[in-house]
Amino acid sequence: MASTGDLAPTRSPRKSSSSNGSSASQLAKREEHLEEMVGRLQDDLKAIAATLARMGNDKVSSATESAKHEANKAVAQGQQMVSDLQNQAGEFEEQIKDTIRERPLTAVASAVGIGFILALLARR
């Protein structure tokens, strides 16, 4: 990379008109070189920005996929738990029905006792 001394025009005392033509051409060459360097720098910055954007999009896509996978897994586990609870509730219901069929008087007495206790609790 050129130093600023190489790029900046130097001031020298004016000599003849032939040296002015040479200085002007050197100045024009330096300006062209500087414009070329600025253009390359802009291209490099655009390439870096595109790479960073692509990397960011890749990370976002990866995080989104991971979140979707975890959400699907959580939904599946929740559905399995609901299914298990429904099965257990059905089994408990069958047990209660069987007990009521075997001992109807005990079931009625238990229901009356539970109702009485709930009524006492509700008064307080």
Secondary structure per residue as TSV (DSSP state, phi and psi in degrees):
chain	resnum	aa	ss	phi	psi
A	1	M	-	360.0	141.9
A	2	A	-	-79.1	144.7
A	3	S	-	-80.2	167.1
A	4	T	H	-65.5	-29.3
A	5	G	H	-64.4	-33.6
A	6	D	H	-73.1	-31.1
A	7	L	H	-89.5	-32.2
A	8	A	S	-78.3	136.7
A	9	P	-	-69.1	140.9
A	10	T	-	-94.8	146.1
A	11	R	-	-93.2	128.6
A	12	S	-	-134.8	155.7
A	13	P	-	-62.3	144.7
A	14	R	-	-71.4	133.6
A	15	K	-	-111.0	-135.9
A	16	S	-	-79.2	171.4
A	17	S	H	-66.5	-24.0
A	18	S	H	-70.4	-33.2
A	19	S	H	-74.3	-28.3
A	20	N	H	-65.1	-39.2
A	21	G	H	-64.9	-40.1
A	22	S	H	-68.3	-41.8
A	23	S	H	-65.3	-40.0
A	24	A	H	-65.2	-39.0
A	25	S	H	-70.6	-36.9
A	26	Q	H	-66.1	-40.4
A	27	L	H	-63.4	-41.8
A	28	A	H	-64.5	-41.0
A	29	K	H	-63.7	-42.2
A	30	R	H	-64.2	-41.3
A	31	E	H	-62.7	-42.7
A	32	E	H	-63.0	-42.1
A	33	H	H	-63.5	-42.8
A	34	L	H	-64.3	-43.1
A	35	E	H	-63.2	-38.4
A	36	E	H	-65.0	-42.0
A	37	M	H	-65.6	-41.2
A	38	V	H	-63.1	-41.4
A	39	G	H	-61.9	-44.0
A	40	R	H	-64.4	-39.1
A	41	L	H	-63.0	-42.5
A	42	Q	H	-62.6	-42.5
A	43	D	H	-62.9	-42.2
A	44	D	H	-63.2	-41.4
A	45	L	H	-65.1	-39.1
A	46	K	H	-63.9	-41.0
A	47	A	H	-65.1	-41.6
A	48	I	H	-64.2	-43.9
A	49	A	H	-62.2	-40.8
A	50	A	H	-65.4	-41.1
A	51	T	H	-64.2	-43.9
A	52	L	H	-63.6	-40.6
A	53	A	H	-63.9	-42.8
A	54	R	H	-63.8	-41.9
A	55	M	H	-64.1	-40.8
A	56	G	H	-63.4	-43.2
A	57	N	H	-63.9	-38.5
A	58	D	H	-63.4	-42.2
A	59	K	H	-66.3	-41.3
A	60	V	H	-64.4	-43.0
A	61	S	H	-62.5	-42.7
A	62	S	H	-63.4	-45.1
A	63	A	H	-65.1	-38.6
A	64	T	H	-64.4	-45.5
A	65	E	H	-62.2	-42.2
A	66	S	H	-62.8	-43.5
A	67	A	H	-64.7	-41.0
A	68	K	H	-63.1	-42.3
A	69	H	H	-62.2	-46.4
A	70	E	H	-65.6	-38.5
A	71	A	H	-65.4	-42.3
A	72	N	H	-63.2	-39.2
A	73	K	H	-65.7	-41.1
A	74	A	H	-65.0	-40.0
A	75	V	H	-63.0	-43.7
A	76	A	H	-63.3	-42.0
A	77	Q	H	-65.2	-40.6
A	78	G	H	-63.0	-41.9
A	79	Q	H	-64.9	-38.1
A	80	Q	H	-65.7	-40.9
A	81	M	H	-65.0	-42.1
A	82	V	H	-62.0	-43.0
A	83	S	H	-62.4	-43.3
A	84	D	H	-62.7	-42.2
A	85	L	H	-65.1	-38.6
A	86	Q	H	-64.1	-41.3
A	87	N	H	-63.2	-43.4
A	88	Q	H	-65.3	-40.1
A	89	A	H	-64.4	-39.9
A	90	G	H	-64.1	-41.3
A	91	E	H	-65.3	-41.7
A	92	F	H	-64.2	-40.6
A	93	E	H	-61.4	-43.1
A	94	E	H	-63.0	-40.1
A	95	Q	H	-63.4	-42.5
A	96	I	H	-64.5	-43.5
A	97	K	H	-61.8	-42.1
A	98	D	H	-63.6	-41.1
A	99	T	H	-65.4	-41.5
A	100	I	H	-64.6	-38.7
A	101	R	H	-67.2	-37.2
A	102	E	H	-75.1	-39.6
A	103	R	-	-133.8	78.1
A	104	P	H	-66.5	-37.2
A	105	L	H	-67.7	-40.7
A	106	T	H	-63.7	-39.6
A	107	A	H	-64.2	-43.6
A	108	V	H	-65.8	-43.7
A	109	A	H	-62.5	-40.3
A	110	S	H	-64.6	-41.6
A	111	A	H	-63.4	-42.2
A	112	V	H	-64.6	-42.4
A	113	G	H	-64.5	-42.7
A	114	I	H	-65.1	-41.0
A	115	G	H	-62.5	-40.5
A	116	F	H	-64.1	-44.7
A	117	I	H	-64.3	-43.0
A	118	L	H	-63.1	-37.4
A	119	A	H	-65.4	-39.6
A	120	L	H	-65.0	-41.8
A	121	L	H	-67.1	-34.4
A	122	A	H	-71.3	-27.4
A	123	R	H	-70.3	-29.4
A	124	R	-	-77.9	360.0
